[in-house]
Amino acid sequence: MSNLVIEAQNLTKRYDGVPVVKGISFSVAQGEIFGLLGPNGAGKTTTILMMLGLTEISDGRVRVLGYDPVREPLQVKRRVGYLPDAVGFYDHLTAAENLRYTGRLIGLRRDECESKMRTALDHVGLHDVTDRRVSTFSRGMRQRLGIAEILLKEAQIAILDEPTSGLDPQATIELLEIIRNLKNHNVSVLLSSHLLDRVQSVCDRVALFSQGNIALIGSVPELGRQVIGDSFDLDVEGEGSGLDAKLKAVPGVTLVETVGLNHWRLKTDRDVRADVAAAVVGSGGKLLRLSLEAPTLEAIYTRYFRNEREGSRHAA
Amino acid sequence: MQREGSPWRGLGVVTQKELSDHLSSARMLVIQLLVVVTGVVIVLVSLQQIRDITAEDPFLLLRVFTRSGEQLSFVFVMTLLVPLLAIGLGFDLVNSEHNQRTLSRILSQPIYRDALLFGKFLAGLATIAISLTAMWMVVIGLALSALGVPPNGEELARAALMLVVTIAYAGVWLALAMLFSVLFRSPATAALCALGLWLFVSILWPLLSGHLVNVLFPPSATTADALLNSLSMHQAFRRLSPGALFAEIVTVLLDPAMRSTQQSQLAAMGLALVEPGSIPGAPLPLLESVLIIWPQMVGLIGGSIVLFVIGYVVFQRQEVRA
């Protein structure tokens, strides 16, 4: 990864001496969708504000597109689009007027601003309500208007804070689709969320936050291997006599659990789907179902913190 | 550590947006109504009085402002009305951005906080300036058509200077209201604090300060020196209120015969200020009048700068997140 757009080293934030973000380091590559995940109050928003130069950095450093947000905040803010948690717009102005204001703050020429604005509003599906006051907008529409603002800015990095919180499932799916599309515009995306599973589907890599620290960092499958270990869960359904024993005999299978009639869950140390299929069919049985269950982010997260707790209990 | 880029970047855009917000708001309608009604009432009342006195006064136009009756003097009305306008425009300038959750979005655009705060102040001041100028024109226009005497240049210059001073006075209160809008997240609290301070400073302080001086520095001797000293002491205490400064300036500006800001108090005690070699009651040239009240003008402008700077420092250090 030669072209990093965000590099944070030992980034620390203290409020009145109390550390909120405790020396985190991470980097985001160009064109990547990077997730900052963790419970509320874990330090995600503070980290984001430090990257934008909107709050002071107590210690450590961060570079955004090579600029220092402390000394060159205007350069950073010119190139980075930010969608705050529960974004607000001026309610008495229309969607277009709100975006025009942003366009002028960025310094776009009027005609340039109008055409870019139209494209951006088209892109997020708000072209019908351009001249409606924002006070009539739903939460999902405001979030999309926020994304339109980032598109208008032609930002190289989009920082989205809790973009899907408070949205209904349909609006969430639409928004995640728009976020995925940002990647096609060659925009790097950094998003924060406490909804692990929703976000798992769009993120290339994630950092799991816990109490101001980054607990884990990497792609979801990588994290799965790190935390849950090289174990795969296989879900097998089949008919035949003595399948139980046959499944146990497959090399690589460490445990066979009977879930129900003709239904087993296998723990294996590698992907042995082909061998399992061969074993079932070879013994004259019928294979009805064979599926590999990849670990979800939620499973990784809960497992990690259970391990942590147990570790600390042992240590104590 | 030095930050890069101009703090003024985006100032024009912010000012323009805020100004258009003000001008199209319902609040502006109320303000305009207040201002026009006040202007008309002042002219009507003062015309009544001017017709009774001489028509040979060389400063007839200025008398419109000064001779508006005992119960409703122009200066008194303005000392009360102007702060009300400024507080009405300023009490929710910054906290409404917090409450609408627009602050972090706007500050993530390539501007500094300086531009946002200063732009809001300028737009508010411009709005008040527009209203007060309209009022000034209503008063002068009505007076001219009613009196039928063309004003001379000196009169117009004095009236124009008074307008400028009134706008500066509004600046003090706007900066104060904006300071409260930075300090308090709730607009209602900010408005209440600003109005409370306005009430205290404009109505209670003039009464209280007199008693305070009498307690701290009991009047003893009856020599002229001691009398003048105690008068100055009273004045110094009263001047802690921006309304007192404003009243002194306007009184001197609008009456060319005023030679001192203590003249009216002395007159109330049956004394007159006599300068050797001058004719009592003779009008001073404009420049001389301005020299008398120059410190007060500087005080008003300085006051608004100090209040703005306090608000600025607090705002710079404030966290963006709600």
Interface residues (C-beta under 8 A of the other chain):
Chain A: T45 L49 L52 L54 T55 V70 R71 E72 P73 L74 Q75 K77 R78 V80 G81 Y82 L83 P84 A86 V87 G88 F89 Y90 D91 H92 Y101 T102 R104 L105 I106 G107 G146 E149
Chain B: M1 Q2 R3 E4 G5 R9 G10 V13 V14 K17 D21 Q100 R101 T102 S104 R105 I106 L107 S108 Q109 P110 I111 Y112 E319 V320 R321
